[in-house]
Every structure is written in structure tokens, then in C-alpha cells.
Amino acid sequence: MIGRIHSIDTFGTVDGPGIRFVLFLQGCALQCQFCHNPDTWDTSTGKLMSVEEVVAEIGPFVEYYKRSGGGLTVTGGEPTLQAPFVEALFREVKRRFGLHTALDSSGFCEPDHAAGLLEATDLVLLDLKQLNKEKHVTLTSQPNDRILRFARRLSDIGKPVWIRHVLIPGITDAKEDLSMLGEFIGSLTNVKKLELLPYHRMGVYKWEVLGRKYPLEGVPEPTDSDAARAWTIVEQGRILCD
């Protein structure tokens, strides 16, 4: 089984519990305006690696990950585009090392396509970018129907999920959108954690290197006050759903 790999991080600390081996896959069906890895979009590039080659990269660090309560996270790009490869990798690291597995996904995937992958996944880090369908199309180039179906399937099968939402002033922080997000999260039964991630501009240079115009030029990063307001609105939405 061969996958297209963008890059590897052997010391990930923000992509699931503990310290983790983070595998970035090449290819994504979304084109998010705030993406800090636009170089992962192209599905035809990347380094070709077999499951065994990736496992060999993980091997030297296994005990280190285990002691920290960590494991393996596969992200992207969008890892579900290579679902058979990720499934095979997850099953092998579980068989050989007993590692915890996490899938960092936008959820832009028909649930049945990823059924086997989800069986081999311990935790899903699910990025919910915008609940308003029209705004989601503007922000990502795609509607969110498939993403919401994916999220509900995860709830139906009881797969543990961390929800992630990037807080972008003027883009994803409208009261009605945050309320909708809170209500949707409140309707799910499997959410173990919610992260409201502040928008940042650290990936802008990649857009410049690729010769692309950065769509959110001039958009500020959220303040602590912005974040506190967002948390309050989302939590109120969750309570309404309860």
C-alpha cells in the first residue's frame, strides 16, 4: 500500500493527546482561504511511501510516544482522500506497536468511504470550519453537507471526537454562526473536547511562494476578548440543544 506524503513531524504536541508522530498527507479537496498548508492541496505531488516505510520511521520513537500517552496522527491535506492507505497504516502500527491512532480531518468524505479507516481510528480531530452552508462554500470552495453527514456518522458509531473551529474575525465569528456551531455540537454524543483555534497568518509566506494571492489579507488575528465572546456564544448554543 502506497501513500503520497507531504511531510513528517516526529514531535507533535498539538495534534491529539501526548507527544505524537504526525504524518502530513498530500492532497485536499478543499481550498480554505485561511489554509496554512496550501502546498498540500495538489493531489499529484508528494513523496511516495509504503506503509512499511512509514512504520520504519515511527519505530525508533515508539516507547517515547507511549510514555507520553501519545501515538500516531495522520493529517493533511485531507487524509480521507487516501483512506485505504491510512487504514492499513493504522492497523499496522496497532498490531506492531499498540499505538493510539488519531485522524485529523475536515470530514469532507462520504462516511461509507472511510468505514474501515474509522474502525482503525481511536480519535478523530474534526475541523468544523463554518456551519452556514453558503459561507462554507465561500470559505472553502465546497458545501458542508458531506462534512455534517460525516460528523453525524461519527456520533452514531460513538467514535471519540475533538471538534476544532478556527476563529476568524469577520469570517467565522458571527453570533448566529457560532450559535449554530454550538447547537450542532450539542446534538452530537461523542464530543470529548472543543478547541476554538485563533486564526493566524503563519502560513501566508507559503501562498507567496506558490504565487497565490492570499485571500484574507488584512484580516486581523482574534483578541482574547474575541475568543472569550466566541466561547460564551458556542456554549450557550450547546446548552440550548441540551
N, C-alpha and C positions, 0 to 999 in steps of 0.2 A: 504494500500500500504506500503510495507516494503522495506527499503534500507539497503545496507551494508555500514556502516560509519567507516571511519578511525579515524577522529578527528574533533574537533571543535575549532574555534578561534572566540571569541566574540568581538575582537578589531582589525579587519583587516584594514590596511591603504594603501595597495598596490595592491588590487585586485578589482579595479573599483573605481568609484567616492565616495568621502566621507568616513566615517567610516562604516565598514561592518561586518556583521555576516558571517563568512566563514566556509562552510561545506566541509570537505575533504571526498570524497567517496573512497571506497576500490575497487581496480581492474583497470588494464590498459592493453591494447593490445600492447602497445609499450614498448620497453626496452631501453630507451635512455641512452647513455653512460655517459651523464652528469647529470642524474636524481638525485635530492637531496631528493627524497622520494621513493627509491626503495622498501621500506616496504609497499607501496600502490599497488604494481603490482599484488599480489595474489588475484584472484577473489573469493576465497573460505573463506577468513577470514574477519575480521572486526566485529563491533558491529551492530547487527540488531536493527533498529529503525523504527518506523512507522512515517508517515507524521505528525500525531498529536503530537508525542513525540518530533520531531524536532521543530515544531511550538511552543510547550511549552517552549523550550529552548530559542527561539527567543523573545518571548513575553515580558519579563522584560526589554528588551533593545530597543524596537521599537521606542519610541519617541526620544531616543538618536541617533539612526540611521537616523531618518527623519530630525532632526535638522541639521545634518551634511551633508545632501544631499546624504546619503549612502543607504544601503539596504542589500540584501542577495546575496552572491556569492557562487555558488557551483562549486567546483573544484575536483581534484583527486590526484592520479589516473586519470581516464578518465570518466567524468560524463555521457557522452552519452551512455556508456555501461549500465547505469541504467536510460535511458531516460524516461520511464513511471513514475518512482518514482520522478525524478526531475521535470517533468511536473506537477505532482499532487502537489508537494510541492510549486512550483512557483505559481500555480493557487490559492492555499490556502492562501499563505501569501499576495497575491494581494487582494483576496476577504476580508480577515480579517483585514489586516493592511495597504493595499495600498503601499506596499514596492516595491522599484526598484529591479529588478532581473538581475543578471549577470551570464553568463555561461562561465567558464574558461576551454577551450577545446583545444585539439590538432587537432580537426577536423577529426580524424580518425573514420569516421562514414558515412554510406550512408545517404545522405540528407533526403530521404523519411522516414528513421527510426526515425528521430528526428523532423519531421514536426510539430507535436503537441507541442513538447518541445519548438521549436523556436517561435511558436505563443505566448507562455507564457513568453518569454525571452525579456528583454529590451535591453540588451547589450551582445555581445559575445566578450570575450577576446580570440583571436585566436592565438595559438602558431604555427608560421611557422618556422620549425626547419632547413630545408635545401631544396632549390628548385631543386637542382640536384638530380635526381631520384636514381642513383647508390650510391651517397654519403649518401642520406637519408636512404637507406637500411642499409648501414654500421653503421650509427649513431644511428638508432632507431630499427633496425631489421625488418622494414616494408617499402614498397614503399610508395610514397606520392600521387599516383593518386587519392585515395579516399579523401585525405585532400584537394587537389586542387579543386575537384568537390564540396566539402562542402563549400569551400571559395567562389566559384563562385555562388553557390546557395544563400548564404548569400547576395551577391551583387545583385543578380536577384530580391530578395524579399525586398531589401532595409533595411536589418537588420543592425543597427549600430554596428560597429566592431572597437575594438582596436587590432592592429596587434602587436604581440610580437615576437622578434627574439633574441635568445641567441647568443652573440658574443664570439666565442671560437677561440683563436689564432691557426691557422694551421688547423682548422676543419670547421668552418663556415665563415671565413673572407676572402676567396679568392675573388679577384676582380670580376671574372666572375660570381661567385655565388651571391655576393652582388648586382651586376648589374641586374641579373636575378630576384632577390627578388624585387628590386626597380621597374622593369618593370611590374612584376606581380601585385604589389600593385597599380601601376599606372593604371592598367587595370580594377580595381575594383572601384565601385562608392559609396561605403558605409563606407570607412575607415575614422574614426574620429580622430584616434591617432596612432602613430607608436612609439613603445618602443624598442630600441636596448639595451638589458639587458646584462651587463657584466657577463661572466662566473665566477662562484665562486666555492669554494671547501668546503662549509659549511656542505654539506651532506655526505662527504666522510666517516665519522665515522659510518653512517648507513650501508654502504656497508661492513665495517669491522665487525659490529655486526652481520650482516646476513651471514658472512663467504664468501662474494663475493670479487673477485679481482676487484679493481676499474680500469676501462678501460683507463681513461685519466690521470693516474699517470704521473707526470712530465709536464703536460700541464700548462703553466702559465696563470694567470688572465690577461685580456687585460689592457693596459695602457690607459691613457686619450688620448694619441696620436693615439692609435689603434682605439678608439671609434670615434674620430673626422674624421679619414680617412674613416671609415665604413659609417658614416652619409653622407659624401660627395659622396661616390660611390652610395649609395642607392638613394639619392636624384637625382643624375644625371640620374639614371635608370628610376625614376618616370617621370622626365622631358621628356626623350626620348619617353616614352609611350604616354605622352600627345601630 
